[in-house]
Amino acid sequence: MSAIAEDVVIKVLYAIHEGFDLLDFAGPLEVLHTARHNAKDPDSEAFDITIVGGKQQVMSAQGVAVTAHINWKEAKERIEEYVLVCPHL
């Protein structure tokens, strides 16, 4: 599915776990966050990112806590809404 071709915001479920690598998390997140339907329109986001984790605060291997938007149970219940991104797979 192409977000740009269809001009649709794609809902991405971004999965993290305790001890995730911050660089593996931040790199893809930056790409998804800055993608636009129209480069001249900063409000034309291509992706809506939801971070899922086992608890609200998930600690990286580098000691940085990231706040999950939803937990695994809610993600499972809503999985059909999302495209899944897991940087470790």
C-alpha positions in Angstrom: 0.0 0.0 0.0 1.4 3.4 -0.9 0.4 6.3 1.4 1.5 8.8 -1.2 -0.3 7.3 -4.2 -3.6 6.9 -2.3 -3.2 10.0 -0.2 -4.3 8.0 2.8 -2.7 8.2 6.3 -1.4 4.7 7.1 -1.7 3.6 10.7 1.6 2.0 11.9 1.9 0.0 15.0 5.5 0.3 16.2 6.4 -2.5 18.7 9.1 -2.1 21.3 10.3 -4.3 24.2 12.4 -3.9 27.3 16.1 -3.4 26.3 15.3 -2.3 22.7 18.2 -0.5 21.0 17.5 3.2 20.8 19.1 3.7 17.4 17.0 0.8 16.0 13.9 2.6 17.4 14.7 6.2 16.5 15.9 5.7 12.9 12.8 4.1 11.4 10.6 6.3 13.6 12.2 9.5 12.1 11.6 8.2 8.6 8.0 7.5 9.3 7.4 10.7 11.2 8.8 12.9 8.5 7.2 11.2 5.5 4.6 13.5 3.9 2.0 13.2 1.1 3.1 16.6 -0.1 6.7 17.8 0.7 5.4 21.4 0.6 2.6 20.8 3.1 3.9 19.9 6.6 0.4 18.8 7.7 0.2 16.1 5.0 1.5 13.2 7.1 1.8 9.9 5.4 1.8 7.8 8.7 0.1 7.8 12.0 2.4 6.1 14.5 1.2 4.2 17.6 3.9 2.8 19.9 3.1 -0.5 21.7 4.9 -2.0 24.6 4.5 -4.4 27.5 4.1 -1.5 30.0 3.6 2.3 29.8 7.3 3.1 30.2 9.7 0.8 28.2 13.4 1.1 28.9 15.9 1.0 26.1 19.3 -0.7 26.5 20.8 2.8 26.7 18.6 3.7 29.7 16.1 5.9 27.9 12.5 5.4 28.8 9.9 5.6 25.9 6.2 5.9 26.7 4.1 3.4 24.9 0.7 4.7 23.6 -1.0 1.3 24.0 -0.2 -2.1 25.6 0.0 -5.5 23.9 -3.6 -6.5 24.8 -5.1 -3.4 23.2 -2.7 -3.8 20.2 -4.0 -7.4 19.7 -7.6 -6.2 19.9 -6.9 -3.5 17.3 -4.3 -5.2 15.1 -6.4 -5.0 11.9 -6.2 -1.2 12.0 -2.4 -1.2 11.6 0.7 -2.0 9.6 3.2 -3.6 12.0 6.8 -2.3 12.5 9.2 -4.2 14.7 12.8 -3.0 14.3 14.3 -6.3 15.6 12.7 -8.5 13.0 
